[in-house]
Amino acid sequence: AWGSVMATWTDASFPYGDAFTTVTSLVAMGLQAQKRIETWIYWIVVDVVAIVIYLAKGLYLTSALYVAFMVLCVMGLAAWRRALAAA
């Protein structure tokens, strides 16, 4: 639904991809507030989609930033799994 709004009312070059990353980020933040381990999977998916979008737009430094974010998410997921296993 948000993608349709963006496609209709904005000049976004990737309205559905942008809408996906926005809505999924909101879900991930909600899960993170609840300290759910699934949040890391959501963030990794957001980062992968964002990397593709920014590469398609020719924004290589921004893509590199999202690669760094993805690495941090993988590290966060691993740390949370270790903490759960130790508990």
N, C-alpha and C positions, 0 to 999 in steps of 0.2 A: 504494500500500500504506500509506504513512504517513497519507494522508487517511482511509482506512478505520479506522485505529487511532484517529485523532483524533475521527472521527465516532462511534465506539463508546465510547471511554473518556473523552472530555472533553465539556465543554459549549460548545465553540468554535462561534461563530455561522457561520463560514465554514471548516469543517475542511479542505475540499479546496483552497481558495484559500490558506489558511495553510500547508498542507503543501507546496503547489507552491512558495510563496516560500521556505520553509525549505530544501527539497531543492535547488532551483535555486540558492539562495545558496551552499550547500555546494559544488556543482559549480563555480560561479563562483570561489569562493575557491581551489579546487584548480587551476583554469586560471590564475588570477592568480599563484599560487605558481610556475607554470611559465612565466610571462610570455607567455601566449598572448593575442593581440589579441581573440579571440572572447569573452574574459571580459567585455568591455564590453557586448556584445550581451546576454549573460545578465543583467548587472546592470540594463540598461535594461528588459528584459522583467520582471524582478522588481519594479522600481520602478513600472511601469505597472500591474501586477496589485495591488501594495500600495496604490497611489493609489485604484484602484477599490474595493478592500475597505474602506479607511478612509473614503472618501466615503460608502459604503453604511452604515457604522456611525455616521456623523455626526461623525467625528473630523477636522474640517477643518484644524486646525493640523498634525496628523500627516500628512495628505495633502499639505499645503503643504511640509512637510519632505521628503517623498519626491519632490515636484516638484523641489526644490532638489537632491536626490541625483541625480535623472535628468539635470538640467542638467550637473552635475559629471561624470556618466558620458559624456555626449555630448562634453564638452570633453576628457575623458580619451581617448576613442576617437579624436577628431580629432588630439590630440597624438601618440598612438602611431602613427597612420597617417602623420603628417608625419615622425616619427622613422624609420619604416621606409622611407619614400620617400627620405630623405636618406642612409640607410645604404648 
